[in-house]
Amino acid sequence: MKKIRDNTIKLNQFLKLMGIVPTGGQAKLMIQGGDVQVNGMLETRRGRRLVPGDQVTIQGQTLEVNLNNNEDQDVVINFAEETE
């Protein structure tokens, strides 16, 4: 798994890491197409920095970001409940 060196991750990288999209180009299209919300607000910037506790909603699913900054730990992503 990819290690996180600081306490943030870009939105497009997060979508790739989570397996929502296979490529950065597809992440860009989804984000700019208005398919992604961060903390309940439409987000169209693919470089938006996510921090622990942010909630990303896409395709009716909400994912909560939890990035552990300990070198001995991998990225941990908490899945919040699916939205309707």
CNS distance restraints for C-alpha pairs under 8 A (distance, minus, plus):
assign (resid   1 and name CA) (resid  74 and name CA) 6.25 0.50 0.50
assign (resid   1 and name CA) (resid  75 and name CA) 7.13 0.50 0.50
assign (resid   2 and name CA) (resid  74 and name CA) 6.76 0.50 0.50
assign (resid   2 and name CA) (resid  75 and name CA) 6.75 0.50 0.50
assign (resid   3 and name CA) (resid  71 and name CA) 7.42 0.50 0.50
assign (resid   3 and name CA) (resid  73 and name CA) 7.72 0.50 0.50
assign (resid   3 and name CA) (resid  74 and name CA) 5.57 0.50 0.50
assign (resid   3 and name CA) (resid  75 and name CA) 6.20 0.50 0.50
assign (resid   4 and name CA) (resid   8 and name CA) 7.73 0.50 0.50
assign (resid   4 and name CA) (resid   9 and name CA) 7.67 0.50 0.50
assign (resid   4 and name CA) (resid  67 and name CA) 7.05 0.50 0.50
assign (resid   4 and name CA) (resid  68 and name CA) 7.34 0.50 0.50
assign (resid   4 and name CA) (resid  69 and name CA) 6.34 0.50 0.50
assign (resid   4 and name CA) (resid  74 and name CA) 7.43 0.50 0.50
assign (resid   4 and name CA) (resid  75 and name CA) 6.50 0.50 0.50
assign (resid   5 and name CA) (resid  69 and name CA) 6.34 0.50 0.50
assign (resid   5 and name CA) (resid  71 and name CA) 7.75 0.50 0.50
assign (resid   6 and name CA) (resid  69 and name CA) 6.28 0.50 0.50
assign (resid   7 and name CA) (resid  51 and name CA) 6.22 0.50 0.50
assign (resid   7 and name CA) (resid  52 and name CA) 7.22 0.50 0.50
assign (resid   7 and name CA) (resid  67 and name CA) 6.20 0.50 0.50
assign (resid   7 and name CA) (resid  68 and name CA) 7.36 0.50 0.50
assign (resid   7 and name CA) (resid  69 and name CA) 6.20 0.50 0.50
assign (resid   8 and name CA) (resid  49 and name CA) 5.85 0.50 0.50
assign (resid   8 and name CA) (resid  50 and name CA) 5.31 0.50 0.50
assign (resid   8 and name CA) (resid  51 and name CA) 4.84 0.50 0.50
assign (resid   8 and name CA) (resid  52 and name CA) 7.41 0.50 0.50
assign (resid   8 and name CA) (resid  67 and name CA) 7.32 0.50 0.50
assign (resid   9 and name CA) (resid  13 and name CA) 6.66 0.50 0.50
assign (resid   9 and name CA) (resid  14 and name CA) 6.40 0.50 0.50
assign (resid   9 and name CA) (resid  49 and name CA) 5.48 0.50 0.50
assign (resid   9 and name CA) (resid  50 and name CA) 5.25 0.50 0.50
assign (resid   9 and name CA) (resid  51 and name CA) 6.90 0.50 0.50
assign (resid  10 and name CA) (resid  14 and name CA) 6.16 0.50 0.50
assign (resid  10 and name CA) (resid  46 and name CA) 6.99 0.50 0.50
assign (resid  10 and name CA) (resid  47 and name CA) 5.10 0.50 0.50
assign (resid  10 and name CA) (resid  48 and name CA) 5.46 0.50 0.50
assign (resid  10 and name CA) (resid  49 and name CA) 4.57 0.50 0.50
assign (resid  10 and name CA) (resid  50 and name CA) 5.96 0.50 0.50
assign (resid  11 and name CA) (resid  15 and name CA) 6.32 0.50 0.50
assign (resid  11 and name CA) (resid  45 and name CA) 7.89 0.50 0.50
assign (resid  11 and name CA) (resid  46 and name CA) 5.49 0.50 0.50
assign (resid  11 and name CA) (resid  47 and name CA) 5.85 0.50 0.50
assign (resid  11 and name CA) (resid  48 and name CA) 5.40 0.50 0.50
assign (resid  11 and name CA) (resid  49 and name CA) 6.19 0.50 0.50
assign (resid  11 and name CA) (resid  50 and name CA) 6.30 0.50 0.50
assign (resid  12 and name CA) (resid  16 and name CA) 6.42 0.50 0.50
assign (resid  12 and name CA) (resid  24 and name CA) 6.34 0.50 0.50
assign (resid  12 and name CA) (resid  27 and name CA) 5.44 0.50 0.50
assign (resid  12 and name CA) (resid  28 and name CA) 6.68 0.50 0.50
assign (resid  12 and name CA) (resid  31 and name CA) 7.85 0.50 0.50
assign (resid  12 and name CA) (resid  46 and name CA) 5.14 0.50 0.50
assign (resid  12 and name CA) (resid  47 and name CA) 6.56 0.50 0.50
assign (resid  13 and name CA) (resid  17 and name CA) 6.00 0.50 0.50
assign (resid  13 and name CA) (resid  24 and name CA) 7.34 0.50 0.50
assign (resid  14 and name CA) (resid  18 and name CA) 6.07 0.50 0.50
assign (resid  15 and name CA) (resid  19 and name CA) 6.34 0.50 0.50
assign (resid  15 and name CA) (resid  20 and name CA) 5.30 0.50 0.50
assign (resid  15 and name CA) (resid  21 and name CA) 6.07 0.50 0.50
assign (resid  15 and name CA) (resid  27 and name CA) 6.54 0.50 0.50
assign (resid  16 and name CA) (resid  20 and name CA) 6.00 0.50 0.50
assign (resid  16 and name CA) (resid  21 and name CA) 5.20 0.50 0.50
assign (resid  16 and name CA) (resid  22 and name CA) 5.84 0.50 0.50
assign (resid  16 and name CA) (resid  23 and name CA) 6.46 0.50 0.50
assign (resid  16 and name CA) (resid  24 and name CA) 6.91 0.50 0.50
assign (resid  16 and name CA) (resid  27 and name CA) 7.17 0.50 0.50
assign (resid  21 and name CA) (resid  26 and name CA) 6.10 0.50 0.50
assign (resid  21 and name CA) (resid  27 and name CA) 5.94 0.50 0.50
assign (resid  22 and name CA) (resid  26 and name CA) 7.13 0.50 0.50
assign (resid  23 and name CA) (resid  27 and name CA) 6.44 0.50 0.50
assign (resid  24 and name CA) (resid  28 and name CA) 6.11 0.50 0.50
assign (resid  25 and name CA) (resid  29 and name CA) 6.35 0.50 0.50
assign (resid  26 and name CA) (resid  30 and name CA) 6.25 0.50 0.50
assign (resid  27 and name CA) (resid  31 and name CA) 6.09 0.50 0.50
assign (resid  27 and name CA) (resid  46 and name CA) 7.52 0.50 0.50
assign (resid  28 and name CA) (resid  32 and name CA) 5.94 0.50 0.50
assign (resid  28 and name CA) (resid  46 and name CA) 5.95 0.50 0.50
assign (resid  29 and name CA) (resid  33 and name CA) 5.65 0.50 0.50
assign (resid  30 and name CA) (resid  34 and name CA) 6.55 0.50 0.50
assign (resid  30 and name CA) (resid  35 and name CA) 5.38 0.50 0.50
assign (resid  30 and name CA) (resid  36 and name CA) 6.86 0.50 0.50
assign (resid  31 and name CA) (resid  35 and name CA) 5.76 0.50 0.50
assign (resid  31 and name CA) (resid  36 and name CA) 5.46 0.50 0.50
assign (resid  31 and name CA) (resid  43 and name CA) 6.72 0.50 0.50
assign (resid  31 and name CA) (resid  44 and name CA) 5.04 0.50 0.50
assign (resid  31 and name CA) (resid  45 and name CA) 6.75 0.50 0.50
assign (resid  31 and name CA) (resid  46 and name CA) 6.16 0.50 0.50
assign (resid  32 and name CA) (resid  43 and name CA) 7.89 0.50 0.50
assign (resid  32 and name CA) (resid  44 and name CA) 4.68 0.50 0.50
assign (resid  32 and name CA) (resid  45 and name CA) 6.90 0.50 0.50
assign (resid  32 and name CA) (resid  46 and name CA) 7.50 0.50 0.50
assign (resid  33 and name CA) (resid  44 and name CA) 7.38 0.50 0.50
assign (resid  34 and name CA) (resid  42 and name CA) 6.60 0.50 0.50
assign (resid  34 and name CA) (resid  43 and name CA) 7.00 0.50 0.50
assign (resid  34 and name CA) (resid  44 and name CA) 6.25 0.50 0.50
assign (resid  35 and name CA) (resid  42 and name CA) 7.84 0.50 0.50
assign (resid  35 and name CA) (resid  58 and name CA) 6.19 0.50 0.50
assign (resid  35 and name CA) (resid  59 and name CA) 7.37 0.50 0.50
assign (resid  36 and name CA) (resid  42 and name CA) 6.12 0.50 0.50
assign (resid  36 and name CA) (resid  43 and name CA) 5.90 0.50 0.50
assign (resid  36 and name CA) (resid  44 and name CA) 7.38 0.50 0.50
assign (resid  36 and name CA) (resid  56 and name CA) 7.02 0.50 0.50
assign (resid  36 and name CA) (resid  57 and name CA) 5.84 0.50 0.50
assign (resid  36 and name CA) (resid  58 and name CA) 5.07 0.50 0.50
assign (resid  37 and name CA) (resid  41 and name CA) 5.05 0.50 0.50
assign (resid  37 and name CA) (resid  42 and name CA) 4.34 0.50 0.50
assign (resid  37 and name CA) (resid  43 and name CA) 5.26 0.50 0.50
assign (resid  37 and name CA) (resid  56 and name CA) 5.69 0.50 0.50
assign (resid  37 and name CA) (resid  57 and name CA) 5.08 0.50 0.50
assign (resid  37 and name CA) (resid  58 and name CA) 6.73 0.50 0.50
assign (resid  38 and name CA) (resid  42 and name CA) 6.44 0.50 0.50
assign (resid  38 and name CA) (resid  43 and name CA) 6.08 0.50 0.50
assign (resid  38 and name CA) (resid  54 and name CA) 6.76 0.50 0.50
assign (resid  38 and name CA) (resid  55 and name CA) 5.59 0.50 0.50
assign (resid  38 and name CA) (resid  56 and name CA) 4.60 0.50 0.50
assign (resid  38 and name CA) (resid  57 and name CA) 6.40 0.50 0.50
assign (resid  39 and name CA) (resid  54 and name CA) 5.99 0.50 0.50
assign (resid  39 and name CA) (resid  55 and name CA) 4.96 0.50 0.50
assign (resid  39 and name CA) (resid  56 and name CA) 6.36 0.50 0.50
assign (resid  39 and name CA) (resid  57 and name CA) 7.84 0.50 0.50
assign (resid  40 and name CA) (resid  55 and name CA) 7.64 0.50 0.50
assign (resid  40 and name CA) (resid  56 and name CA) 7.89 0.50 0.50
assign (resid  40 and name CA) (resid  57 and name CA) 7.51 0.50 0.50
assign (resid  43 and name CA) (resid  48 and name CA) 7.96 0.50 0.50
assign (resid  50 and name CA) (resid  54 and name CA) 6.22 0.50 0.50
assign (resid  50 and name CA) (resid  65 and name CA) 7.36 0.50 0.50
assign (resid  51 and name CA) (resid  65 and name CA) 6.72 0.50 0.50
assign (resid  51 and name CA) (resid  66 and name CA) 7.50 0.50 0.50
assign (resid  51 and name CA) (resid  67 and name CA) 7.44 0.50 0.50
assign (resid  52 and name CA) (resid  64 and name CA) 7.69 0.50 0.50
assign (resid  52 and name CA) (resid  65 and name CA) 4.98 0.50 0.50
assign (resid  52 and name CA) (resid  66 and name CA) 4.47 0.50 0.50
assign (resid  52 and name CA) (resid  67 and name CA) 5.73 0.50 0.50
assign (resid  53 and name CA) (resid  64 and name CA) 5.95 0.50 0.50
assign (resid  53 and name CA) (resid  65 and name CA) 5.33 0.50 0.50
assign (resid  53 and name CA) (resid  66 and name CA) 6.10 0.50 0.50
assign (resid  54 and name CA) (resid  64 and name CA) 5.75 0.50 0.50
assign (resid  54 and name CA) (resid  65 and name CA) 5.40 0.50 0.50
assign (resid  55 and name CA) (resid  62 and name CA) 6.31 0.50 0.50
assign (resid  55 and name CA) (resid  63 and name CA) 5.50 0.50 0.50
assign (resid  55 and name CA) (resid  64 and name CA) 4.41 0.50 0.50
assign (resid  55 and name CA) (resid  65 and name CA) 6.27 0.50 0.50
assign (resid  55 and name CA) (resid  80 and name CA) 7.94 0.50 0.50
assign (resid  56 and name CA) (resid  62 and name CA) 5.46 0.50 0.50
assign (resid  56 and name CA) (resid  63 and name CA) 5.14 0.50 0.50
assign (resid  56 and name CA) (resid  64 and name CA) 6.36 0.50 0.50
assign (resid  56 and name CA) (resid  65 and name CA) 7.71 0.50 0.50
assign (resid  57 and name CA) (resid  61 and name CA) 5.47 0.50 0.50
assign (resid  57 and name CA) (resid  62 and name CA) 4.19 0.50 0.50
assign (resid  57 and name CA) (resid  63 and name CA) 6.31 0.50 0.50
assign (resid  58 and name CA) (resid  62 and name CA) 6.50 0.50 0.50
assign (resid  60 and name CA) (resid  82 and name CA) 6.23 0.50 0.50
assign (resid  60 and name CA) (resid  83 and name CA) 5.36 0.50 0.50
assign (resid  60 and name CA) (resid  84 and name CA) 6.26 0.50 0.50
assign (resid  61 and name CA) (resid  80 and name CA) 7.88 0.50 0.50
assign (resid  61 and name CA) (resid  81 and name CA) 7.23 0.50 0.50
assign (resid  61 and name CA) (resid  82 and name CA) 4.51 0.50 0.50
assign (resid  61 and name CA) (resid  83 and name CA) 5.70 0.50 0.50
assign (resid  62 and name CA) (resid  79 and name CA) 6.72 0.50 0.50
assign (resid  62 and name CA) (resid  80 and name CA) 5.44 0.50 0.50
assign (resid  62 and name CA) (resid  81 and name CA) 6.28 0.50 0.50
assign (resid  62 and name CA) (resid  82 and name CA) 5.53 0.50 0.50
assign (resid  62 and name CA) (resid  83 and name CA) 6.43 0.50 0.50
assign (resid  63 and name CA) (resid  77 and name CA) 7.38 0.50 0.50
assign (resid  63 and name CA) (resid  78 and name CA) 6.38 0.50 0.50
assign (resid  63 and name CA) (resid  79 and name CA) 4.62 0.50 0.50
assign (resid  63 and name CA) (resid  80 and name CA) 5.23 0.50 0.50
assign (resid  63 and name CA) (resid  81 and name CA) 7.91 0.50 0.50
assign (resid  64 and name CA) (resid  77 and name CA) 6.40 0.50 0.50
assign (resid  64 and name CA) (resid  78 and name CA) 5.08 0.50 0.50
assign (resid  64 and name CA) (resid  79 and name CA) 5.58 0.50 0.50
assign (resid  64 and name CA) (resid  80 and name CA) 5.71 0.50 0.50
assign (resid  65 and name CA) (resid  76 and name CA) 7.69 0.50 0.50
assign (resid  65 and name CA) (resid  77 and name CA) 5.35 0.50 0.50
assign (resid  65 and name CA) (resid  78 and name CA) 6.20 0.50 0.50
assign (resid  66 and name CA) (resid  75 and name CA) 7.48 0.50 0.50
assign (resid  66 and name CA) (resid  76 and name CA) 5.61 0.50 0.50
assign (resid  66 and name CA) (resid  77 and name CA) 5.23 0.50 0.50
assign (resid  66 and name CA) (resid  78 and name CA) 6.33 0.50 0.50
assign (resid  67 and name CA) (resid  75 and name CA) 5.47 0.50 0.50
assign (resid  67 and name CA) (resid  76 and name CA) 5.72 0.50 0.50
assign (resid  67 and name CA) (resid  77 and name CA) 7.04 0.50 0.50
assign (resid  68 and name CA) (resid  73 and name CA) 6.55 0.50 0.50
assign (resid  68 and name CA) (resid  74 and name CA) 6.95 0.50 0.50
assign (resid  68 and name CA) (resid  75 and name CA) 5.97 0.50 0.50
assign (resid  68 and name CA) (resid  76 and name CA) 6.54 0.50 0.50
assign (resid  69 and name CA) (resid  73 and name CA) 7.40 0.50 0.50
assign (resid  70 and name CA) (resid  74 and name CA) 7.98 0.50 0.50
